[in-house]
Amino acid sequence: MVTTKRFLTVAVVLVAALSLGLHAQDAPSAPPPVAPGEVGIDEHLGATIPLDLVLKDEDGKPVKLADLIDKPTILTLNFFRCTGICTPLLNGVAEVVNRGQITPGQDYQIVTVSFDDRDTPEIAFGKRTNYIKQITRPIAPGAWHFLTGDAATTKALCDSVGFKFKRQGDQFIHPGAIIFLSPKGMVTRYMYGVTYLPADVQMAVLDATKGATRPTINKWLQFCFSYDPKGRRYVFSATRLGATAVILLAGCFLAYLIVKAPKKGPEGKKESA
């Protein structure tokens, strides 16, 4: 019994300490930059993006999405002067292209669209050049597009896939994810974070080819990664994850004690084994 009480006492102390650390870590030193739900992703699985939208390619030529989306497509929404998660996300895309067994430009394509109307085709050209250099395997010239457009057009595209962002000064607060589209422009899957497994991407491309939607499995990344408004990036919240683990451990142990508690006999005495 002493051991049990000691365990529960330690567990309670740990939970309290981690909870205090959690609030200290997550509590902003200034008013929150955005209202709850103002930035993030509302998944629109099965929805079709507006294919009549016209953007500009890296050469400044107009391109209609209906003419561009002709195969399974990985859509990324970024802005090219981002100092936060955009670069790690695009690096993650380049890495999974290198490690994957499916062929970019043949089995699927990548379309990166800037939602910052200040980004120009010249900037997009430079970005595309840099990321194509990161690809270590043969890649068709049209396998990865970097597009720009006016604010209304790019906002319409973001809205169609449930991607919510907000301008803050010279930067934007926005989520990090890649979105899979079928050859007809239908949203089939979301993947969060900045790193992706080749097998997961290959399965998502196959589903997109068939026009089959698949629910998101790794939504827990939204819990483990919190937005750092000062650094404008997503950071791993070890305290939050640790507190959750301790709470679950304490709960499981308490349930074990309840189930295994000695039963009392008819006269109120504990039954012997």
LUMVEX-282690 format. One record per residue (C-alpha): x, y negated, z negated. Coordinates in pm, 1 decimal, decimal comma. Last residue first. Layout:
N
NODE/east/north/up
NODE/X/Y/Z
...
END
This chain:
273
NODE/east/north/up
NODE/-578,0/1588,5/229,9
NODE/-717,7/1463,7/-95,5
NODE/-1048,2/1283,8/-99,9
NODE/-1042,4/952,7/-282,9
NODE/-1275,4/943,3/-577,5
NODE/-1614,1/770,9/-563,3
NODE/-1798,8/1070,2/-706,0
NODE/-1924,6/1188,7/-364,7
NODE/-1576,2/1166,7/-214,0
NODE/-1403,6/853,2/-91,3
NODE/-1235,1/841,5/250,0
NODE/-870,9/747,4/284,4
NODE/-813,8/461,7/538,9
NODE/-688,0/595,4/875,6
NODE/-938,1/410,3/1093,4
NODE/-913,6/86,1/897,6
NODE/-534,0/103,8/878,5
NODE/-505,1/164,9/1253,3
NODE/-729,9/-131,7/1328,1
NODE/-503,9/-348,5/1113,1
NODE/-198,9/-222,0/1299,7
NODE/-355,0/-298,2/1637,3
NODE/-453,5/-649,5/1529,4
NODE/-108,7/-724,8/1390,4
NODE/53,7/-610,8/1714,0
NODE/-188,5/-812,1/1928,4
NODE/-125,8/-1124,7/1722,6
NODE/250,6/-1069,7/1740,6
NODE/242,1/-1027,7/2119,4
NODE/27,7/-1337,8/2168,7
NODE/261,7/-1545,7/1957,2
NODE/556,7/-1423,2/2161,4
NODE/389,8/-1512,8/2492,5
NODE/311,0/-1863,2/2373,1
NODE/660,0/-1910,5/2232,8
NODE/820,4/-1785,1/2553,2
NODE/637,8/-2044,4/2766,4
NODE/817,1/-2019,4/3101,4
NODE/836,5/-2356,4/3273,2
NODE/640,3/-2496,9/3568,3
NODE/772,5/-2820,6/3712,2
NODE/712,2/-3192,9/3704,1
NODE/1005,8/-3245,9/3466,8
NODE/805,9/-3478,2/3242,2
NODE/469,3/-3317,9/3319,4
NODE/597,3/-2967,8/3235,9
NODE/328,1/-2733,5/3363,6
NODE/287,5/-2403,6/3182,8
NODE/394,8/-2061,5/3303,1
NODE/297,7/-1759,7/3098,2
NODE/-74,0/-1829,9/3123,2
NODE/-90,6/-1913,2/3492,8
NODE/133,1/-1614,8/3549,6
NODE/-141,6/-1403,4/3394,2
NODE/-327,3/-1443,1/3723,6
NODE/-116,9/-1155,8/3855,7
NODE/-395,6/-934,8/3990,3
NODE/-570,6/-1169,5/4232,6
NODE/-873,7/-1016,1/4396,5
NODE/-832,4/-866,2/4745,1
NODE/-1009,0/-984,2/5057,8
NODE/-1009,7/-770,7/5371,6
NODE/-978,7/-947,8/5708,2
NODE/-805,4/-640,1/5849,7
NODE/-486,0/-828,2/5931,6
NODE/-518,6/-1012,8/5601,2
NODE/-522,6/-680,9/5417,3
NODE/-204,0/-575,9/5597,4
NODE/-42,8/-910,4/5516,7
NODE/-136,1/-867,1/5149,7
NODE/10,6/-515,2/5146,6
NODE/336,7/-644,7/5297,9
NODE/346,3/-930,1/5048,1
NODE/300,3/-693,5/4755,6
NODE/568,3/-455,7/4887,2
NODE/810,5/-746,2/4941,6
NODE/767,4/-859,5/4579,6
NODE/715,9/-1233,0/4535,4
NODE/891,8/-1511,2/4346,0
NODE/767,0/-1868,3/4296,8
NODE/448,0/-1822,6/4098,3
NODE/98,6/-1727,1/4209,1
NODE/-19,8/-1502,1/4490,2
NODE/-359,7/-1563,5/4648,7
NODE/-552,9/-1334,8/4884,9
NODE/-789,4/-1307,3/5180,4
NODE/-873,1/-1664,4/5283,4
NODE/-1026,2/-1648,7/5631,7
NODE/-847,3/-1827,4/5915,3
NODE/-948,3/-1593,2/6195,8
NODE/-608,0/-1420,3/6204,5
NODE/-659,7/-1360,2/5829,5
NODE/-514,9/-1602,4/5578,3
NODE/-290,6/-1538,7/5277,9
NODE/-225,6/-1810,9/5022,3
NODE/102,4/-1881,9/4846,0
NODE/99,5/-2036,7/4501,7
NODE/233,5/-2321,6/4289,3
NODE/-0,2/-2574,7/4133,1
NODE/11,3/-2953,1/4174,5
NODE/112,1/-3274,7/4001,6
NODE/234,5/-3511,5/4266,9
NODE/526,5/-3754,0/4285,7
NODE/591,0/-4122,6/4345,7
NODE/355,0/-4227,6/4069,5
NODE/126,4/-3941,0/3984,2
NODE/-71,3/-3807,9/4279,5
NODE/-309,1/-3528,5/4190,4
NODE/-347,1/-3172,7/4314,1
NODE/-624,0/-2918,0/4360,3
NODE/-593,4/-2616,1/4594,7
NODE/-937,4/-2456,7/4634,6
NODE/-866,9/-2306,9/4978,7
NODE/-1098,3/-2542,2/5170,0
NODE/-1006,0/-2831,8/4943,5
NODE/-640,3/-2809,4/5044,5
NODE/-731,2/-2816,0/5414,3
NODE/-962,1/-3114,5/5367,5
NODE/-690,0/-3291,0/5167,9
NODE/-445,8/-3235,1/5455,6
NODE/-683,6/-3399,6/5699,6
NODE/-784,5/-3691,8/5477,3
NODE/-427,2/-3773,1/5377,4
NODE/-289,3/-3785,5/5731,2
NODE/-85,4/-3497,6/5865,6
NODE/228,1/-3290,0/5833,3
NODE/326,3/-2940,7/5941,2
NODE/621,7/-2709,0/5881,4
NODE/587,4/-2390,9/6086,5
NODE/759,2/-2058,3/6021,7
NODE/751,7/-1773,8/6275,9
NODE/746,2/-2003,9/6577,9
NODE/1116,8/-1975,5/6659,4
NODE/1109,8/-1596,1/6613,9
NODE/1316,6/-1459,9/6326,6
NODE/1615,7/-1227,7/6329,8
NODE/1734,1/-1156,0/5974,6
NODE/1932,6/-1371,0/5732,1
NODE/1668,5/-1639,4/5683,2
NODE/1821,2/-1919,5/5476,5
NODE/1906,4/-2114,8/5791,5
NODE/1534,1/-2115,6/5879,2
NODE/1481,9/-2289,4/5548,2
NODE/1712,6/-2580,7/5621,2
NODE/1589,8/-2629,8/5978,2
NODE/1226,6/-2626,3/5862,7
NODE/1296,2/-2892,1/5604,0
NODE/1476,4/-3112,4/5855,4
NODE/1193,1/-3079,9/6105,9
NODE/936,4/-3158,8/5836,3
NODE/1125,2/-3477,4/5749,0
NODE/1118,3/-3580,0/6115,2
NODE/751,6/-3483,0/6140,7
NODE/678,9/-3732,4/5861,2
NODE/594,5/-3701,8/5492,5
NODE/413,8/-4009,9/5362,2
NODE/76,2/-3834,4/5399,0
NODE/174,5/-3600,8/5115,8
NODE/-27,4/-3277,3/5145,7
NODE/261,4/-3112,6/5329,0
NODE/167,6/-2796,0/5516,8
NODE/383,6/-2484,4/5530,9
NODE/266,8/-2219,8/5776,2
NODE/424,7/-1876,8/5768,3
NODE/365,4/-1609,5/6031,4
NODE/268,5/-1244,4/6039,8
NODE/342,9/-912,8/6209,5
NODE/533,4/-1064,1/6501,4
NODE/662,0/-1403,8/6395,7
NODE/796,8/-1258,7/6073,5
NODE/866,1/-885,1/6101,1
NODE/752,8/-648,3/5829,0
NODE/1021,5/-470,9/5624,8
NODE/1064,8/-744,6/5366,6
NODE/1386,2/-846,6/5190,8
NODE/1473,6/-1145,6/5409,0
NODE/1113,4/-1266,2/5431,1
NODE/1083,5/-1221,4/5053,4
NODE/1384,9/-1447,6/5005,2
NODE/1255,8/-1718,0/5237,5
NODE/922,7/-1723,6/5053,0
NODE/1099,9/-1744,0/4717,9
NODE/1310,4/-2033,3/4842,7
NODE/984,7/-2201,0/4944,7
NODE/854,4/-2158,7/4590,1
NODE/1182,0/-2266,0/4428,7
NODE/1178,5/-2583,3/4643,7
NODE/815,1/-2667,4/4579,0
NODE/836,8/-2609,5/4202,4
NODE/960,3/-2949,6/4090,0
NODE/1145,2/-3237,3/4258,2
NODE/900,0/-3254,8/4550,1
NODE/1013,6/-3473,2/4839,5
NODE/871,1/-3234,2/5103,0
NODE/523,8/-3192,1/4971,0
NODE/376,0/-2848,4/4928,7
NODE/90,9/-2624,7/5038,6
NODE/198,5/-2278,9/5148,8
NODE/-4,5/-2066,0/5389,2
NODE/106,2/-1711,1/5467,8
NODE/-61,1/-1620,6/5794,5
NODE/-193,7/-1302,8/5950,9
NODE/-212,8/-1370,7/6326,9
NODE/-367,4/-1629,6/6559,0
NODE/-370,3/-1932,2/6328,3
NODE/-201,0/-2191,3/6549,6
NODE/-462,4/-2263,8/6814,3
NODE/-746,2/-2286,5/6561,5
NODE/-519,9/-2493,1/6338,3
NODE/-501,5/-2761,0/6602,3
NODE/-154,3/-2893,6/6678,3
NODE/-60,7/-3251,8/6755,7
NODE/302,6/-3303,2/6858,6
NODE/538,8/-3479,5/6617,9
NODE/826,8/-3243,3/6692,6
NODE/797,9/-3069,3/6354,9
NODE/426,7/-3010,7/6413,6
NODE/148,1/-3259,7/6357,0
NODE/-196,3/-3170,7/6221,1
NODE/-540,2/-3129,7/6377,5
NODE/-824,0/-2974,6/6177,6
NODE/-1072,4/-2775,2/6387,5
NODE/-981,8/-2455,5/6205,0
NODE/-1150,9/-2568,9/5884,7
NODE/-1035,1/-2288,6/5648,9
NODE/-1263,2/-1988,8/5619,8
NODE/-1389,1/-1869,0/5282,0
NODE/-1365,9/-1500,6/5187,5
NODE/-1169,8/-1569,8/4870,4
NODE/-1206,7/-1931,6/4765,8
NODE/-992,3/-1927,7/4450,2
NODE/-1017,3/-2242,9/4244,5
NODE/-655,5/-2347,8/4209,7
NODE/-499,1/-2602,8/3977,4
NODE/-514,7/-2972,7/3895,7
NODE/-827,1/-3154,5/3778,0
NODE/-945,4/-2856,3/3577,5
NODE/-866,7/-3021,2/3246,1
NODE/-800,7/-3395,3/3297,3
NODE/-462,5/-3504,0/3421,8
NODE/-156,5/-3685,0/3288,1
NODE/-229,9/-3588,7/2925,7
NODE/-167,1/-3885,9/2692,7
NODE/197,4/-3910,0/2582,8
NODE/420,0/-3693,6/2365,3
NODE/234,2/-3390,8/2493,2
NODE/162,4/-3098,9/2257,1
NODE/278,4/-2779,2/2426,4
NODE/596,8/-2721,4/2234,0
NODE/474,7/-2841,7/1895,4
NODE/147,5/-2654,5/1940,7
NODE/328,2/-2334,9/2029,7
NODE/582,0/-2378,7/1751,7
NODE/299,4/-2414,4/1500,9
NODE/134,8/-2105,2/1646,3
NODE/464,0/-1919,4/1628,8
NODE/502,5/-2003,6/1261,0
NODE/143,4/-1909,5/1178,3
NODE/168,3/-1583,7/1371,7
NODE/497,0/-1500,0/1203,6
NODE/360,0/-1575,2/856,3
NODE/48,8/-1365,7/922,0
NODE/259,4/-1074,8/1048,2
NODE/492,9/-1094,4/749,7
NODE/199,6/-1085,9/509,3
NODE/36,2/-800,6/699,0
NODE/356,9/-600,5/688,0
NODE/410,1/-667,2/316,8
NODE/53,4/-568,1/238,1
NODE/96,8/-240,7/426,7
NODE/430,5/-165,9/266,1
NODE/290,3/-232,6/-77,5
NODE/0,0/0,0/0,0
END
